[in-house]
Amino acid sequence: MRIAAFIFARGNSKGLPGKNIRLLGGVPLIGHSIKLAAAMPAIDRVFVSTDSKEIAEIAQQFGAEVIERPAHLASDTAAEWYAWQHAVDYLAERNYKFDVFVSLPATSPLRSEEDVQGCLDLLTEGTDAVITVTAAARSPFFNMVVIDEAGFCSVVNSGEAISRRQDAPVVYDITTVAYVTTPKFIVSNDRLFAGQVKSWIVPKHRAVDIDDIYDFRVAEAFYSMQDE
């Protein structure tokens, strides 16, 4: 079974400019994803899909192969799923055949090989994709609300009255630690949850998803504690 790893990194991040190449522990965020993928014997090749020349150069320095992403797939409004499809088609046109697609976003630099391998192990017959999740801090059954046009609040999941946190079903946040699926599923569907999806639970200290400077500071704090 041939496994290919992908990192999809746009150059025009708005929440945290230069996010994908920002240094964490002296290593660009994208470098953390590439290094982990390259260290796993199960992974055959590592690709970076980007519209940025700077990101492409750094990716190559860390040993990844670059897929040039078209501008229309790198805008703020472009769904990353279409960039996934582009990457699969790009490699198919170059006669590279692989069985398993692994996405390792640069925004989750604290992931471990255990997390990635756990997802790979869950991609069994009858499963179309595997995502990573972590326990949510808020529950739509208890303490998450929506606000209507008049300014009034209501519980997000108002169909079931729950008065105690302990009675609410356990819910999880989707993380960007890893996504595992197959190239066939990607090209045959228009979204991840079109199929049967399983999840691998990641502890909070490895599930940080960097979107802004506050997330980055949290990642720095956890990163500094790794050797303690």
N, C-alpha and C positions, 0 to 999 in steps of 0.2 A: 504494500500500500504506500503510495507516494503522497506526502503531505507538504503543502506549500504555505508559507506564512506571508502575510501582507500587513503593511502599515500604510494607512491612508492619511496623508498629511497635507492639508491645504496651506497655502502661504499667507492667506489674508484673514487670520483669526482676529475677530473684533473684541471678544471678551478679554483676551490677554494677548496683545500684539507680540508676534514672534514666539508664540507659545510652544510650538512643536520643536524649536531648537533652543529654547531657554535652558540654561544649565542647571542641573540638579546634581549635586555632588561632583561638579566638574564635568559632567557628561550631558550632552543635549538630550532632551526628553526622548526624541526619536531614537537616540543611540541606545537607551535602556531597552526598548522593545527589540531592536535589531540584535543586540548582544544576547538577550535571553533566547530568542529564536535560534540564533546561530549555535548556541550551546546545547541545544536539544538534539540528540542523535536522530530522533524520529522525524525531524523536519528536514526536508530535502533542499529547499531553496527559500531565500528571503527576498521579498520584493517591497519596494516603496513606491506607492502611487502618489504623485504630487504634480502641482502646476508651478512649483517654485524652483528656480535654478539653485538657489542657496540651499534649500532642503535636499535637493537631488545631490549636490556635491557632498554634503555632510553624510547622507545615506551611503554613498559610494565609499567614503572614507571608512565607514564602519562595516563595509563588506556586503551591503545590500545591492540588489539589482534594481534599476529605476524604470518605472513605467510612467511615461509622460501623460499626465491627466489633462484632457481637453478643458478649456476655460469654462465651457458651459456646465461642466460637472464639478467645478470648484467654486461656485458661487455660494453665497449665504443661504440661498433658497434651494439649492440642488440636494436631493436626497442622496445619502452616501450609498444606498443600495445600487444606484445606477453606476456609481464609480466601481462598485464590486463587479457588476456585470461587464463593465468596460475592461477591467483587469482580466477577467476570465476569458473574454473574447480576444483580447490582445495576445494572451499566451497561446490560445488555441490556434490563432493565425500563424504563430511561430512554432507550431507543432510540439508545444510542451503540454504533455498530458499529465494530470495529477488527479488524485482521488478525494483528497480532503483539503478544504479551504479554511485557514485559520486567520482571523483578523485580530491583531494586537495593537490597538490604538495607542499612540504616543502619550495620551492623556492619563494613562494608568501605569506609571513607571514603577510602582511598588509590587506588582504582581510577582508570583513565584512560578517556577517550573511546575510545581505541584498543581497550581491552579490550571495551567494550560493542559497538563497531562490528564487532570481530572475531567476536563471538558472532552478531550479526545476519547477517553475511555467510555464516556456516556453516549457517544455517537454510534449507537448500535442499530441493528435492523429495526425499522419501524420508527426511527427518530430522524427528523429532517434537519434539526439544528440544535445546538446547545449554547446557552447564554450563561453569563455569570451574574449572580445576584448577591446582595447583602441585606441583612435585616434592616427594615425601614425604621426611621425614628418617629414617623408619624403614620397614623392609620386612617384611611378613608372611612372606616367604620366608626371612628370615635372622635378624632381631633383634627380633621382636615375639613375645611369649609370652602364653599364657593359663594361669591357675592353677586347678587342680581343687580339689575339696572337701578333699582330703587335704593340700593345700599344694604339690603337685608341679607343675612347669612343663613346658609343651610348646610348640614353635613353632606359631604360629597356622596357617600353611600347612605341615603336616607331610607332605603327600603327595609332596613332591619334596625330596630331600636336596640342600641347597646349602651348601657350606662356605665360599665366598668371596662377599663383597658384590658383586664385579665380575660374578659369574655369575648373580646374581638379576635377574629381569625388572624393568624400571623401573616403579615404581608412583607414583601421584599422590594427593594429598589434594584432596578437593572443597573449593572455597572458596566464599564468599558474595559474590564480586565481582559476578556477574551470572548470571541464569537467563533463557533466552529460549525461548519456545514459542508456541503459538497458543491462543486461547480455546477453539477446538473441541476440541483435545487435552485441555485442562484439564477441561472439563465431561464429557468422554467416558471419562475414566480416573480411577483412584483413587490413582495415584502417578506420580512422574516417570519411573521406569525401566520403566514399562509399555510404553514405546515405544522407538524407535531414537534413541539419544542420542549426540551428538558433544560434543567438549570444546575449549575454547580455553585454552591454557597461559598462565598469568600468572606473572611473576617474583615471587619471595618478598617483595620490598620493597613490592609493591602488593597482596599477597594476605593481609595481616594481617586476621584475623577476630576482632573484639573480643567476648569472652565474659566476661572478668573484668578486674580492675585491672591484672594483669600484661600482658595483651594490649594494654590501653589505653596503658600506658607504652611498649610497643614501637611502637605506632602513633604516639605523640607523637615518639619518636626519629626515625622515618622521615619523619614530616611535617616536622620541623624541618630535615631535610636536603634537602628538595625544591628549594630555591632555591640550593643550594650547587653 
